[in-house]
Amino acid sequence: MINFNGELLQENSNFLNHENRGLRYGDALFETIRVVNSKIYFWETHYLRLMSSMRILRMEIPMDFTMESFEEQIVKTLQNNGLNQKSARVRLTVFRNNGGFYTPTNNDVSYIIEANELPSTFYSIEDKTYEVDLFKDFYLNPDMLSTLKTNNKILNVVGSVFAEENELDNCLLLNAQKSVVEALNGNLFWVQGNVIKTPPLSDGCLKGVLRNKLIEIIKSLKDYTLLETSISPFELQKADELFITNAIVGIQPITKYRKKHFGNEVAKSLLGKLNASARLG
């Protein structure tokens, strides 16, 4: 079942048409959210990011777009898909309504909520090879639009095709200044000794929910120093660990970049704290 503006529809229902602005212009935002037993992980951060992004894109925010009403609609969608007592991946998409060419005829919006089952209850790390390389065919722009979770993800799509063609698990994206910004599906963290780096938002990385949460966790720990600073491709092979974060997987350690192999001790340590934060938050 798909939730379209509060109405539950069969998954194969035809409720959008060729004039949809998300299809035509990528005039849409989305949140990918992990929900366990109807508990929405880091819901407030997801919600505030969505509202902030809608304001930046000059979308009209309806009065009923409250945290409580969206939570109610998410839980209703889960219940109608038999997922309210399971782990689920929820996608909440907001798009500007039909009308106009580049200039919309209005700024009103609609939303879609969809849900799929996830295999694990908590974030976990599998001991398996996870190899990455740089994707250098196209670059991210280091500006505010790149930090938003919009439907404009063609760079990530082409990069994912490249990764598959080259038998890679993921790729790292560069910005126009040739700094390493993020992975195809999440934010990047770099570890050397007790120093942990992650690219700043000014480099064009996604304003990730898990990035934000992990920064909070690391800053609260005396054992580590966190730096939000640019990372050059040359620094990647100097790291003891590299890992990727996103709201669904949590923390994904990178085990290999070119000829360099990495450990995952810090990633595993942080994962336990992340799970604790998710359960309490």
N, C-alpha and C positions, 0 to 999 in steps of 0.2 A: 504494500500500500504506500502511496505517495501522498504527502500532505501539501496541498496547494492552497495557500491563503486560508488555512484552517479547515479546509474540506478534504476528507480522505478519499482518494481515487485509486482505482486499480493501476498497477504499475504500467500496463500497456495502454492507458488512456491517452487520447489525443487532446491535451489541454493547452498546448502551445502551438503557435503557427509561425510561418515564415517571416513575420514582422517582428518577432521577438528581438529585442535590442541586445540581449546577451549573445544571441546567435549572430546578429548582424555586425555588431561593433564591439563585442566583449564588454558591453555596458552592464557589468554585473560584478558582485563580490560573493565570496563564499567562505564559510568556516567549516573545517573538518574537525570533528569533535569525538573524543572517546567517552563512552558512557558504559558504566558497569552497574548492573542491578538498578537501573534508573537513576544512578548518581552521575551527574555530568561533571567530568573532570575539568577543573579550572574554568568553570562556567563564567564567572564574573569577568575574567580576563578575555575570554572569547567574545563575550557580549560587548564589552567596552571597546575592543578592537573593531568590531563590526560597526558600532555606532560612530566611532571616530572616522572610520574609512568612508562611511556613507556621507558624513559631513564634508569630508575632503572632496568627494566626487559630486557634491551638491545635490544629493538625493534628498527628497522630502522624507523625514522620519515620522511615520504615523504615530498618533498618540498611544495606540495599543501595542507598539513595539517595545514593551517593557521586558525586563529580565524574567519576571514571573509569567507573563503570557507566553513568551517563547519557550520557557521551560515546560509549561503545561502542554504546549503543542508538540514538543519533542517527546515527552513521556507518552502522550496520546498516540503518536506515530509508532513508538516502540511497542506499546501494548497491542496495537492492531497488526503488528508484524510478529507477535509472539516473542519479542526481544526484551521485555521489561525486566526479566530476571536473568538476563544474559549479558555478555559483553558485546558492545556494538560500536560500529563506526557510523556516525551521523554526519551527513552533509547538509548544511543550511545555506541555501543560495538566495541572494536578494538581487533583483534586477529592476532596472527602470522600465516602466510600462511602455507598450507599443506607441509609436507616433514619432514622426519626424525623420530627418536624415541624421547627419552628425549632430545637429541641434535638435534636442528633443522638444516635443510639443508640450510636455509637462514633466515634472520631476517625481511623480507618484511612482510607487514601487509595489512589487509583488514578491512573494517568497515561496520556496519549495523546500520541504524537509524530506530526506530519504534516509533509510537506515539499512545496514547490513551487519550480519553477525561477525564478530571477531573470535579467533580461536582461544586467546588467553585472557585471563581475568586481570592480571597485573602486567606492568612493563617487565620485560625480561630480556636477557642477552643470550643469544645462541652462540656456542663456540663453533663458528664456521668461517670460512674464508669470505672476506668482503673486500673486493678490489675496486679501486677507483682510478680515474685519470682526469686530466683537464679537458674540458670541452672548449675549443678555441675558435670554432666556426663563427660564433656570434657572441656579443657581449651584453651584459646588463648595463643599464644607465644608472649612475650613482645619484639618484634623486628620490623624492618622496613617493612617487608613483610605484617605484620598484619595491618599496617596503610594504605595499598593500597587497592583500590576497585577492586579486581580481581574476576574472576569467581570461585575461590576456596571458596565456601560458604557452604560447607557441614555441618559445625558446626552450622551455622544459620538455615539450613534446619532441622536438627535433633532437635535443640532447639525449633523451631517453632512447630514441631510435639509434643514435650513434653508439650509445652504451651497449645496446643489445647486439648491434652489428660487430662490435669489438669484444664481446664476451666480458663486459664489465658489469659490476653490480650497481654502479652509480657513476656520476661525473661531477666534478667541481666546476662551478661557473666563475668567470672572470668579469670584472667591469671594464669600462673603457680605459681606465688607468692601469690595467693588467694586474690588479690586486685580486686575490682569491676571495670571493664574496660568500658563497654558500654552495650546498649541493643541489641536485635537481629537485629533491623533495624535502629539504630541511636546512636548518642552520648548521654552521660548522664551528667546532671547538678544537683548539690546538693545545696540546699539553707538553711542557718540557720541565721536568723537575716539579717544583711547586708553583710554577707559573702557568696559568690557563688564559689563552687568548681567544677572543671571538671577534669577527669583523664588526665595526660600528654600523649603525643604520645609515650613516652618511655615505658609506660605500655602496649602498643599494641593496642590502640584504633584507629579506622578509622580516617584518616585525613579528617574529614567531612567538606563540604563546609559551611553548616549552623553552625557547631561548630566554624569555623573560623570567620564567620560573627558575630555571637553572642558574641564571645570573644571581638571583636572590639567594639561592641555596649556597652557591660558592662564596658569595660575599659574607655569608654568616659563618663560614668556616675559617678558623685561624691557620689551618695548614696550607691554604692556597692564596695566591694573589691573582685576582682577575683583572685582565686588561681588555678593554674594548678598543682594539687598534687594528689597523690594516695588516693583512698577512700576504706576503709575496709568495709566488710559486717556489722560490728558492728555499723558503723556510719550511716547506712541507716535509722535506726529507730530514730536517733537523729535529722534528718532533719525536717525543717518546710515544705519544698517542694522538690520534685524530678520531673524532667521533661526530656523528650527525644527530640532530635532534628534530623530532616533530611530534605532534600531538597524538598520533596513532601508535607509533613504534616506541616513543620515549627516547631512548639513547641507542644508537646503532654505531658500534665501534668499526672503524676502518682498519682492516688487517694488512692491506698492501696498497702502496702507491708506487708504481714503477718498480724499482728494485728494493725499495725499503719496506720492511715488515714492522708492524707496530703491536704493542701490547694493549691491554684493556683494563688494567688494575684500577686506574682512577675512574674510568667509565663505570665499572661495576660498583665501586664505592658510592658514586653519585647516584646510581640507579636506585639503590636502597633508600636513600634520602628522598628521591623523587617519588617513589611509591608511597612512602610515608606521608609526604606532602599531598599527594593526590587523594589519599584516603581521608585525610583530615580537612582538606580544603573544601 
